[in-house]
Amino acid sequence: MKSDKRTDYVTRNNILKRLSDNEIAKVSTAEAADHLARGDQYIDLEALDKGVRRALGRTAPMGRLLPRKAVRPETWAKILTQLAERATDKPPAGSAKRKPVTKVRGTPAAKTKRKKRSA
């Protein structure tokens, strides 16, 4: 299992562990709904890196959404804290693939190029 997928799995699991039995029942009821009401806040458990989202129309399948209205404010705050901590621990997507930025100015090759241009 890749590191990012494992982190996502652990985060989802920890979020779901925070829910009380009553909240789990509300989430289960919300899963049976066709969609969220326009403007409802939710977290897509399959796309945690996108954070809290607002329903604008068509949303992801309800089975993978955690609507804000299904959990208590205290639980929602704990979930947001967990997501914020996760975001600070995780390097930006694609950062490992990027080449480091090197200064060209001041290097011998750059000085040679400038001399050729000015001549």
C-alpha positions as CSV (number, residue, x, y, z in Angstrom):
1,M,0.0,0.0,0.0
2,K,1.4,3.4,-1.0
3,S,2.2,5.8,1.8
4,D,-0.5,8.4,0.7
5,K,-3.2,5.8,0.5
6,R,-2.2,4.3,3.8
7,T,-2.3,7.8,5.4
8,D,-5.8,8.4,3.8
9,Y,-7.0,5.1,5.1
10,V,-5.7,5.8,8.7
11,T,-7.2,9.3,8.6
12,R,-10.6,8.0,7.4
13,N,-10.6,5.3,10.1
14,N,-9.7,7.8,12.8
15,I,-12.5,10.1,11.7
16,L,-15.1,7.3,11.8
17,K,-13.9,6.2,15.2
18,R,-14.7,9.7,16.5
19,L,-18.4,9.3,15.7
20,S,-20.8,8.3,18.5
21,D,-23.5,5.6,17.9
22,N,-26.1,8.4,17.4
23,E,-23.9,10.1,14.9
24,I,-23.3,6.9,13.0
25,A,-27.0,6.4,12.8
26,K,-27.5,9.9,11.4
27,V,-24.7,9.3,8.8
28,S,-26.3,6.0,7.8
29,T,-29.6,7.9,7.4
30,A,-27.9,10.5,5.3
31,E,-26.4,7.8,3.1
32,A,-29.9,6.7,2.1
33,A,-30.7,10.2,0.8
34,D,-30.3,11.0,-2.8
35,H,-28.2,14.1,-2.3
36,L,-27.3,16.9,0.1
37,A,-29.2,20.1,0.2
38,R,-27.6,23.0,-1.6
39,G,-25.0,24.7,0.7
40,D,-24.7,21.8,3.1
41,Q,-21.1,21.2,4.2
42,Y,-19.5,17.8,4.0
43,I,-16.2,15.9,3.8
44,D,-15.6,13.4,1.1
45,L,-14.0,10.5,2.8
46,E,-12.4,9.4,-0.5
47,A,-10.9,12.8,-1.1
48,L,-9.8,14.1,2.3
49,D,-7.2,16.4,0.8
50,K,-10.0,18.6,-0.6
51,G,-11.1,19.3,3.0
52,V,-14.6,20.6,3.8
53,R,-16.7,21.2,0.8
54,R,-20.1,22.7,0.2
55,A,-22.8,21.0,-1.8
56,L,-23.6,23.0,-4.9
57,G,-25.6,20.5,-6.9
58,R,-24.3,17.1,-7.9
59,T,-22.0,15.6,-5.3
60,A,-20.0,12.4,-4.9
61,P,-22.0,9.3,-4.0
62,M,-23.6,9.7,-0.6
63,G,-22.0,6.6,0.8
64,R,-18.6,8.3,1.0
65,L,-19.7,11.6,2.3
66,L,-19.7,12.8,5.9
67,P,-22.3,15.6,6.2
68,R,-21.7,18.2,8.8
69,K,-25.3,18.2,9.9
70,A,-25.0,14.4,10.8
71,V,-22.4,15.1,13.6
72,R,-22.3,17.2,16.7
73,P,-20.4,20.5,16.5
74,E,-17.8,19.1,18.9
75,T,-17.1,16.1,16.7
76,W,-17.0,18.2,13.6
77,A,-14.4,20.5,15.3
78,K,-12.3,17.4,16.2
79,I,-12.5,16.1,12.6
80,L,-11.4,19.5,11.3
81,T,-8.4,19.6,13.7
82,Q,-7.4,16.1,12.5
83,L,-7.6,17.1,8.9
84,A,-5.5,20.2,9.6
85,E,-2.9,18.2,11.3
86,R,-2.9,15.7,8.4
87,A,-2.4,18.6,6.0
88,T,0.6,19.9,7.8
89,D,2.2,16.5,8.1
90,K,1.8,15.6,4.4
91,P,4.1,17.2,1.8
92,P,2.3,18.9,-1.1
93,A,1.2,16.6,-3.8
94,G,3.8,16.1,-6.5
95,S,6.5,17.8,-4.4
96,A,8.8,14.7,-4.6
97,K,8.6,14.8,-8.4
98,R,9.7,18.5,-8.7
99,K,13.3,19.3,-9.4
100,P,15.0,21.6,-6.9
101,V,15.2,25.2,-8.0
102,T,18.8,26.2,-8.7
103,K,20.2,29.7,-9.0
104,V,21.6,30.2,-12.5
105,R,22.7,33.8,-11.8
106,G,26.2,34.0,-10.5
107,T,27.3,30.5,-11.8
108,P,30.3,30.4,-14.2
109,A,27.9,29.1,-17.0
110,A,25.6,32.1,-16.5
111,K,28.5,34.6,-16.6
112,T,29.7,33.0,-19.8
113,K,26.2,33.3,-21.4
114,R,26.0,37.0,-20.3
115,K,29.4,37.8,-21.8
116,K,28.4,36.1,-25.1
117,R,25.1,38.1,-25.3
118,S,26.8,41.5,-24.5
119,A,29.5,41.0,-27.1
